[in-house]
Amino acid sequence: MLLSCLKNADLIIFDWVDTKEVRPENSKAYALINDSENKVSNIISEALSNYDIKPILWSHREKIKLELAA
């Protein structure tokens, strides 16, 4: 399970790093992480955060709704 999640995080990180330079300077990246069935490892959140990607647990999506709508 962790290996699968790490691969997905790697893909998100790669996509963000690959396109970040051509996006507007104030662009932000978010990763919605499904935690409804399994606990999410801190390794995943830390890896995303290291590349300025904000990890959002699915169970906490309501807390960030206004920020995402902006």
LOLO-930447 format. One line per field, with one value per residue (C-alpha): residue number from 1; residue in three letters; x, y, z. Coordinates in steps of 0.25 Angstrom, whole numbers, plus 5000, padded with zeros to 4 digits. Layout:
N
resi <- c(NUM	...)
resn <- c(ALA	...)
x <- c(X	...)
y <- c(Y	...)
z <- c(Z	...)
This chain:
70
resi <- c(1	2	3	4	5	6	7	8	9	10	11	12	13	14	15	16	17	18	19	20	21	22	23	24	25	26	27	28	29	30	31	32	33	34	35	36	37	38	39	40	41	42	43	44	45	46	47	48	49	50	51	52	53	54	55	56	57	58	59	60	61	62	63	64	65	66	67	68	69	70)
resn <- c(MET	LEU	LEU	SER	CYS	LEU	LYS	ASN	ALA	ASP	LEU	ILE	ILE	PHE	ASP	TRP	VAL	ASP	THR	LYS	GLU	VAL	ARG	PRO	GLU	ASN	SER	LYS	ALA	TYR	ALA	LEU	ILE	ASN	ASP	SER	GLU	ASN	LYS	VAL	SER	ASN	ILE	ILE	SER	GLU	ALA	LEU	SER	ASN	TYR	ASP	ILE	LYS	PRO	ILE	LEU	TRP	SER	HIS	ARG	GLU	LYS	ILE	LYS	LEU	GLU	LEU	ALA	ALA)
x <- c(5000	5011	5019	5006	5004	5018	5018	5005	5012	5024	5015	5009	5022	5028	5016	5017	5032	5031	5020	5023	5032	5022	5011	5008	5017	5006	5001	4999	4998	4989	4988	4975	4979	4968	4969	4955	4959	4974	4983	4992	5007	5014	5024	5014	5010	5025	5029	5018	5021	5036	5032	5022	5010	4999	4994	4980	4973	4960	4954	4959	4954	4943	4954	4960	4948	4948	4963	4961	4949	4958)
y <- c(5000	5010	5007	5010	5023	5027	5024	5033	5044	5043	5045	5057	5063	5061	5067	5079	5081	5079	5090	5100	5109	5112	5114	5128	5131	5130	5117	5106	5091	5082	5067	5061	5049	5038	5034	5028	5014	5015	5024	5032	5031	5044	5040	5043	5057	5061	5057	5066	5077	5077	5081	5092	5083	5084	5070	5070	5058	5055	5055	5070	5075	5084	5091	5096	5098	5113	5113	5104	5112	5125)
z <- c(5000	5004	4991	4983	4990	4988	4973	4972	4980	4971	4959	4965	4969	4955	4949	4958	4956	4941	4939	4951	4943	4932	4942	4948	4960	4970	4966	4976	4976	4984	4986	4991	4998	5000	5015	5016	5017	5021	5029	5021	5024	5028	5018	5007	5013	5015	5001	4995	5005	5001	4987	4991	4989	4999	5004	5007	5014	5008	5022	5023	5010	5016	5023	5010	5002	5002	4998	4987	4982	4981)
